[in-house]
Amino acid sequence: MRTIGNKDYEFGDEIRLWSAFVHEDAIRAVAETLRSGWINTGKKEKELREKVMKKWGFPYCVACNTGTAALRTALAVLGIGPGDEVVSTPYTFIATNTAILEQGARPVFADINYDDLNINPQSTEKQITPKTKAIMIVHYGGNPCDLDEIRAIGKRHKLPVIEDAAHAMGSKYKGNYIGSTGDIICFSLQVVKIITSGDGGLISTTREDWYQELKKTIWYGIDRDAKRNNLLDPLPDNFKGDTLGFKYNMNDIAASLASANIDHFDEAIGRRREVGEKYRRELAGCKKIKLMNYKPDREPSYQIFPIHVRDRQKFAEHMWKHKIMVNVNNRRNDMYPMFGGLRNDLPNLKRAEEDVILLPINYDLTDGQVDHVIEVMKDYDNM
Ligand SMILES: Cc1ncc(COP(=O)(O)O)c(C=O)c1O
């Protein structure tokens, strides 16, 4: 039982926000790998990287064991460490910003756009100081950020832009897939993402020199592709052990799960798009509900479906009463003391913190369930 307001709700048969997309082919692929005699990082991991490079136009790709690891690795390769600042978004899952802390650096929060929850370019530029070493953005819900504006700021101040694209696999900005352009772009393959490997991450970059460092940094600083001439030494000849790397590589069990799921990506994202577009059509006229702004030059992935709602507590009680799971995905990160304290100068963040909530969106929703969600929301609107 869970208490919301003064009522108790049973978990179990409600319409769920999330589901895990695991295709039967993926189950077979994992079993095959388990029987193959090689389950460490190997040809399945390579196959996964080659597949995503081809499918989404990533120029270079590194696979790792979580999206958080991908973010930390990106920061490490850019040389971000103690004393450095990274201008970042406060409206995200904490992983975006804990990765910065893990590197000993400090996230400095910019305000967001109220209408899409993405980092605001003007506010981003205002947070830049001589200590700033990078800009971190999140394509929130898979709805791409104002990339042209943010990249122009990066260029002006000679700062790389790291894109946390945990929500944005298959999203497009001005006709290009997220990950096919930009500096360093990090994806998550965690369980509720459109494509999962159980847990996992992918890093795309357009720069060969960064790629070389990224692929070493995820594995103790060792270059897996380098030659080994010495029969007795398990490490390649060019490993000097002079820089610290991590143990973030993806194994072949995880890679075969993701790789087989990606073969069914269009089906997985297609269902989300049907649901997302139906919500947008049906809820556009509601008085108490405001949809996100999906700009016409972008294609969202609908990893999640956030909305603004009037009187959020009452709305949540109404939805749960009708067995529809809703919740707040993320809290403003500056409310957590580890990030340095609450900011009073981020007005759009303040508004969003008070009225954003997620609607169910996942591959397994039936048409009947989607209609039920819409009907119950229209009821709320007319209350
Ligand atoms: C925006 C965002 N960034 C980073 C992450 C971390 O990804 P992972 O769970 O793969 O470490 C998540 C996970 O949900 C996320 O939503």
The ligand as a MOL file (V3000), in Angstrom:
LIG
                    3D

  0  0  0     0  0            999 V3000
M  V30 BEGIN CTAB
M  V30 COUNTS 16 16 0 0 0
M  V30 BEGIN ATOM
M  V30 1 C 18.8120 12.3660 -17.7330 0
M  V30 2 C 19.5340 11.1540 -17.2230 0
M  V30 3 N 20.8760 11.1760 -17.1840 0
M  V30 4 C 21.5940 10.1180 -16.7680 0
M  V30 5 C 20.9720 8.9620 -16.3570 0
M  V30 6 C 21.8080 7.8380 -15.8550 0
M  V30 7 O 21.7630 6.7350 -16.6740 0
M  V30 8 P 22.1200 5.2880 -16.0840 0
M  V30 9 O 20.9880 4.8610 -15.2070 0
M  V30 10 O 22.2560 4.4380 -17.3040 0
M  V30 11 O 23.3880 5.4110 -15.3320 0
M  V30 12 C 19.5750 8.8850 -16.3880 0
M  V30 13 C 18.9110 7.6470 -15.9710 0
M  V30 14 O 17.7550 7.5030 -15.8590 0
M  V30 15 C 18.8460 10.0050 -16.8270 0
M  V30 16 O 17.5150 9.9960 -16.8550 0
M  V30 END ATOM
M  V30 BEGIN BOND
M  V30 1 1 1 2
M  V30 2 1 2 3
M  V30 3 2 2 15
M  V30 4 2 3 4
M  V30 5 1 4 5
M  V30 6 1 5 6
M  V30 7 2 5 12
M  V30 8 1 6 7
M  V30 9 1 7 8
M  V30 10 2 8 9
M  V30 11 1 8 10
M  V30 12 1 8 11
M  V30 13 1 12 13
M  V30 14 1 12 15
M  V30 15 2 13 14
M  V30 16 1 15 16
M  V30 END BOND
M  V30 END CTAB
M  END
